[in-house]
Amino acid sequence: MPSHADPPVSPPAAAFFDVDNTIIRGASSFHLARALYRREFFGTADLLRFGLIQAKYLLFGESRTQIESVRSRALSLIAGRSVAEITAVGDEVYDTVLELRIFPGTKRLLDEHLAAGDQVWLVTATPVEIGGLIARRLGATGCLGTIAEHERGYYTGALVGDLMHGEAKAAAVRELAEREGLDLDHSYAYGDSLNDLPMMRSVGHPCPINPDVRLRRHAKEVGWPIREFRGRGQRVAHRGVRTASWAGAAWVAGLVLRAVQRAMRRRVRGR
């Protein structure tokens, strides 16, 4: 009898998602910083600094300088703290803040990839412990994030490797694809910033989500599809982005001002 060989199995595809402003509105690290502030990990001056960075992020998008500033200060603040402690705070922040700030459109897209049998990876400058937590809650395959060094369960204040940003994202995606046997030509990548461009160029199906001005311009020039999940009032690109950004910046300013006021009242009562 003739034998019939099984058809060749195609290598699996994957979908790679940036986190901040792609899955979650704003910067997840800012909300983690607020929770750590309430636990007196650091003082009001640091909260002001993080608040200013969050406001700039909402207004103008992310920048390498901005992320480097957050990284260096955050590493110094968690030095000597336990991984378990930071992860527990991250769980609380997800339940009380981040889950409420997930873009429903992005969540639907992520679920569609999972239903199609694709691997789904979050690729983020956020610490891998927090990014991994978000990935688990969303049912994603895993997370490629910034790795803070720790010894015997406590952070040292140093990084392992580079910040997961820009070219580092692309390198991590290629390394993962080689390890997992992924077909990048049939894979997807989603991001909001021009800094996600190296990752998006690594796959066959790049698609900006809620893009900043520079990434939107590039996507239009090369003919990439664009997904806009920031709300009906923001679908007109420039006007919508500007409106949401100023609203977000005002919200951040209000939070920081209230934190400063509370700190001042505590000082007065302590005299």
C-alpha positions as CSV (number, residue, x, y, z in Angstrom):
1,M,0.0,0.0,0.0
2,P,1.3,3.5,-0.7
3,S,2.4,5.4,2.3
4,H,1.4,9.0,2.9
5,A,3.9,11.2,4.6
6,D,2.6,13.7,7.1
7,P,2.6,17.2,5.8
8,P,5.4,19.3,7.1
9,V,4.6,21.2,10.3
10,S,5.0,25.0,10.0
11,P,7.0,26.6,12.7
12,P,4.8,28.5,15.2
13,A,4.2,32.2,15.0
14,A,4.2,34.7,17.8
15,A,2.8,38.1,18.7
16,F,5.0,40.6,20.6
17,F,3.4,43.4,22.6
18,D,5.0,46.4,24.2
19,V,3.3,47.2,27.5
20,D,3.2,50.9,28.3
21,N,0.6,52.8,26.2
22,T,0.2,49.7,24.1
23,I,-1.5,47.4,26.6
24,I,-1.8,49.7,29.6
25,R,-2.5,53.5,29.4
26,G,0.4,55.4,30.7
27,A,3.6,54.1,32.3
28,S,3.2,51.0,34.6
29,S,6.4,51.9,36.5
30,F,4.8,55.2,37.7
31,H,1.9,53.3,39.3
32,L,4.4,50.9,40.9
33,A,6.4,53.9,42.2
34,R,3.2,55.4,43.8
35,A,2.6,52.1,45.6
36,L,6.2,52.0,46.8
37,Y,6.0,55.6,47.9
38,R,3.0,54.8,50.1
39,R,5.1,52.1,51.7
40,E,7.8,54.7,52.4
41,F,10.4,53.1,50.0
42,F,11.3,56.7,49.0
43,G,10.3,60.3,49.6
44,T,8.2,63.0,48.1
45,A,11.1,64.3,45.9
46,D,11.3,61.0,44.1
47,L,7.6,60.8,43.6
48,L,7.7,64.3,42.1
49,R,10.4,63.1,39.7
50,F,8.5,60.1,38.7
51,G,5.3,62.1,38.3
52,L,7.1,64.6,36.0
53,I,8.4,61.8,33.9
54,Q,4.9,60.3,33.6
55,A,3.4,63.6,32.6
56,K,6.1,64.0,29.9
57,Y,5.4,60.5,28.7
58,L,1.7,61.1,28.3
59,L,2.4,64.4,26.6
60,F,5.2,63.6,24.3
61,G,5.7,59.8,24.3
62,E,8.7,58.0,25.7
63,S,12.4,58.8,25.2
64,R,15.6,57.0,25.9
65,T,16.8,59.7,28.4
66,Q,13.5,59.5,30.2
67,I,13.7,55.7,30.6
68,E,17.3,55.8,31.6
69,S,16.5,58.3,34.3
70,V,13.7,56.1,35.7
71,R,15.9,53.0,35.5
72,S,18.9,54.4,37.3
73,R,16.8,55.9,40.1
74,A,14.5,52.9,40.4
75,L,17.5,50.5,40.7
76,S,19.0,52.6,43.5
77,L,15.6,52.7,45.3
78,I,15.1,48.9,45.3
79,A,18.7,48.0,46.2
80,G,18.5,45.8,49.3
81,R,14.8,45.1,49.0
82,S,13.5,41.5,48.5
83,V,12.2,40.3,45.2
84,A,9.2,38.8,47.0
85,E,8.4,42.2,48.5
86,I,8.4,44.0,45.2
87,T,6.4,41.2,43.5
88,A,3.8,41.4,46.2
89,V,3.4,45.2,45.6
90,G,3.2,44.5,41.9
91,D,0.3,42.1,42.5
92,E,-1.6,44.8,44.4
93,V,-0.9,47.5,41.8
94,Y,-2.2,45.2,39.0
95,D,-5.4,44.5,40.9
96,T,-6.1,48.0,42.0
97,V,-4.7,50.1,39.1
98,L,-3.2,48.4,36.0
99,E,-6.1,46.1,35.3
100,L,-8.4,49.1,35.1
101,R,-6.1,50.8,32.6
102,I,-5.9,48.0,30.1
103,F,-7.0,49.0,26.6
104,P,-10.0,46.7,25.8
105,G,-9.0,46.7,22.1
106,T,-5.5,45.5,22.8
107,K,-6.8,42.8,25.2
108,R,-9.1,41.5,22.4
109,L,-6.2,41.5,20.0
110,L,-4.0,39.6,22.4
111,D,-6.8,37.1,23.0
112,E,-7.3,36.6,19.3
113,H,-3.6,35.6,18.9
114,L,-3.9,33.2,21.8
115,A,-7.1,31.7,20.3
116,A,-5.2,31.3,16.9
117,G,-2.5,29.3,18.7
118,D,0.2,32.0,18.5
119,Q,2.6,32.5,21.3
120,V,2.1,35.9,23.0
121,W,5.1,37.7,24.6
122,L,5.2,41.0,26.3
123,V,8.4,42.9,25.5
124,T,9.0,45.8,27.9
125,A,11.5,48.0,29.7
126,T,9.5,47.3,32.8
127,P,11.2,45.0,35.3
128,V,10.7,41.4,34.3
129,E,9.0,40.6,37.6
130,I,6.3,43.1,36.9
131,G,6.1,42.4,33.2
132,G,5.8,38.7,33.9
133,L,3.1,39.3,36.4
134,I,1.1,41.3,33.8
135,A,1.7,38.5,31.2
136,R,0.4,35.8,33.6
137,R,-2.7,37.8,34.4
138,L,-3.4,38.3,30.7
139,G,-2.8,34.6,29.9
140,A,0.2,35.4,27.7
141,T,3.0,33.0,27.1
142,G,5.7,35.1,28.9
143,C,7.6,38.3,29.2
144,L,10.9,39.7,27.9
145,G,11.7,42.5,30.4
146,T,14.5,44.4,32.1
147,I,16.3,42.1,34.5
148,A,17.4,43.6,37.8
149,E,20.2,41.6,39.4
150,H,19.4,39.9,42.7
151,E,21.3,37.7,45.1
152,R,19.8,35.4,47.6
153,G,16.4,37.0,46.9
154,Y,17.5,40.6,47.3
155,Y,18.1,43.2,44.7
156,T,21.7,44.5,44.3
157,G,20.9,47.7,42.5
158,A,22.5,46.6,39.2
159,L,21.2,45.3,35.9
160,V,21.7,41.9,34.2
161,G,22.4,42.9,30.6
162,D,20.9,46.0,29.0
163,L,17.6,47.8,29.5
164,M,14.9,46.1,27.4
165,H,14.5,49.0,25.1
166,G,15.1,49.9,21.4
167,E,17.6,47.5,19.8
168,A,17.6,45.4,22.9
169,K,14.0,44.5,22.2
170,A,14.8,43.3,18.7
171,A,17.8,41.3,19.9
172,A,15.7,39.6,22.6
173,V,12.9,38.8,20.1
174,R,15.4,37.2,17.6
175,E,17.0,35.2,20.4
176,L,13.7,34.0,21.6
177,A,12.7,33.0,18.1
178,E,15.8,31.0,17.7
179,R,15.3,29.2,21.0
180,E,11.5,28.6,20.5
181,G,11.7,27.9,16.8
182,L,9.4,30.7,15.9
183,D,8.7,32.0,12.4
184,L,9.3,35.7,12.6
185,D,8.1,36.3,9.0
186,H,4.7,35.2,10.1
187,S,4.8,36.8,13.5
188,Y,3.4,40.2,14.7
189,A,4.7,43.0,16.8
190,Y,2.8,45.9,18.4
191,G,4.2,49.1,20.0
192,D,3.3,52.7,20.5
193,S,6.7,54.4,20.2
194,L,9.4,54.9,17.6
195,N,11.6,53.1,20.2
196,D,9.7,50.0,19.4
197,L,10.7,50.2,15.7
198,P,13.6,47.7,15.9
199,M,11.3,45.1,17.4
200,M,8.6,45.8,14.8
201,R,11.0,45.5,11.9
202,S,12.0,42.0,13.2
203,V,8.7,40.5,12.2
204,G,6.6,40.1,9.1
205,H,3.5,41.9,10.5
206,P,4.3,45.1,12.4
207,C,1.4,47.1,13.6
208,P,1.6,50.3,15.8
209,I,-1.0,50.6,18.6
210,N,-1.8,54.1,19.9
211,P,1.3,55.4,18.1
212,D,3.1,58.6,19.1
213,V,3.5,61.2,16.4
214,R,6.9,59.9,15.1
215,L,5.8,56.3,14.9
216,R,2.5,57.3,13.3
217,R,4.3,59.2,10.6
218,H,6.7,56.3,9.9
219,A,3.8,53.8,9.7
220,K,2.0,56.0,7.2
221,E,5.2,56.3,5.1
222,V,5.8,52.6,4.9
223,G,2.1,51.5,4.8
224,W,1.8,49.7,8.1
225,P,-1.7,49.3,9.6
226,I,-2.4,51.4,12.7
227,R,-4.7,50.4,15.6
228,E,-6.1,53.2,17.8
229,F,-7.6,52.1,21.1
230,R,-7.5,55.3,23.1
231,G,-11.2,56.1,22.7
232,R,-13.5,57.7,20.2
233,G,-12.4,61.2,20.9
234,Q,-8.8,60.3,20.1
235,R,-9.3,58.7,16.7
236,V,-8.4,62.0,15.0
237,A,-4.7,61.6,15.5
238,H,-3.3,64.9,16.5
239,R,-6.2,66.5,18.3
240,G,-7.1,63.3,20.1
241,V,-3.6,62.5,21.3
242,R,-3.2,66.1,22.5
243,T,-6.4,66.1,24.4
244,A,-5.7,62.8,26.1
245,S,-2.1,63.8,26.9
246,W,-3.1,67.0,28.6
247,A,-5.8,65.2,30.5
248,G,-3.3,62.6,31.6
249,A,-0.7,65.2,32.6
250,A,-3.3,67.1,34.7
251,W,-4.3,63.8,36.4
252,V,-0.6,63.1,37.2
253,A,0.0,66.6,38.5
254,G,-3.0,66.3,40.7
255,L,-1.8,63.0,42.2
256,V,1.7,64.5,42.9
257,L,0.3,67.7,44.4
258,R,-1.9,65.7,46.8
259,A,1.1,63.5,47.8
260,V,3.1,66.6,48.5
261,Q,0.3,68.1,50.6
262,R,-0.1,64.9,52.6
263,A,3.7,64.9,53.2
264,M,3.7,68.5,54.4
265,R,0.7,67.9,56.7
266,R,2.6,64.9,58.3
267,R,5.6,67.1,58.9
268,V,3.5,69.9,60.5
269,R,1.9,67.4,62.8
270,G,5.2,65.9,63.7
271,R,6.6,69.2,65.0
